[in-house]
């Protein structure tokens, strides 16, 4: 159990890491927020996180993470809204 979560925090995504951790340099992790902000980091940045956690993306007070996915560096991502609008 993650005892470092505060009362206002919750888990938004769970994803498997590549079996071979040396392969993590070939992957990216993409974060998307409800306000439409996107951040892409090397998965290698998250291969070793201490017990206090890591801030992956700073959020405005009225924003929240709505999706997190792992992809390869050469792959594109498509974001879509509930109403069907998409952006690549």
N, C-alpha and C positions, 0 to 999 in steps of 0.2 A: 504494500500500500504506500502511496505517496503522501507522507505526512507533512511535506513542505508546502502543500497547497493551502492557501488562505481561504477564508469563508467565501470571498467574492470570486474565487478562481474555480475553473472547471476544466476537465479534459475535453478537447475539441476533436482530436484525431489520434488514432493508433495505427501505425504502419510498421511492417517488417523492414528490417535493414537488410542489405545484401549479405548473403552468407559469408562471403569473403570480404572482410572489412577493408582490405587493401583496394578493393574494387570501388569503394565509396567515392573515390576521387573522380570517377567517371559519371557520377550521378549528381543531380541538382534536386533541391527541395523547394517547392513553390508554395507560398502562403498567399491567400486572398482574403480580403476583409469585406464586410457588409457594405462599406463605403466605397468599394472599388479599388482599393490600394492593393498592389501586388509586389511581392518581394521574392527574389530568387537567390538562393545561397547554395554553395557547394555542400553536398551531404557530408563531406569530410569534416566540415565545421561542427557537426553534431555527433561525431563518432565517439567522443569522450566528453561527457557532461558530468560535472560534480554534483553532489547531493543537494546543493542549493538551487540547482537548475540553471537555465540559460534564457536570456531574453532574445527570442528569435526575431521579433518585430515589435517596434514601439507602436502603440495604438492610441488614437485620440480617445477621450473619455466616452464618447458616444459610438465607438466602433467596436467590432469584434471579429475574430477569425471565423470564416465560414467554410474554408476548405484548405487542406494541405495535401499535396501529392508529391510523389517522387518521380522524376523522369530523367532521361539521359540528356546530356548537355545539348545535343543536336536536335532534340524534339521541340516542337512548338506546343503551346498550351492554348486552349480555347476556353474562355470564360463565358457563361451564359446566365441570363436573368430568368426569373420565374415566368416572365412574359415572352420569353423566346429570343430576346436580343442577344447577340453573340459578338465577341471580339476575339481576334487571334493575336 
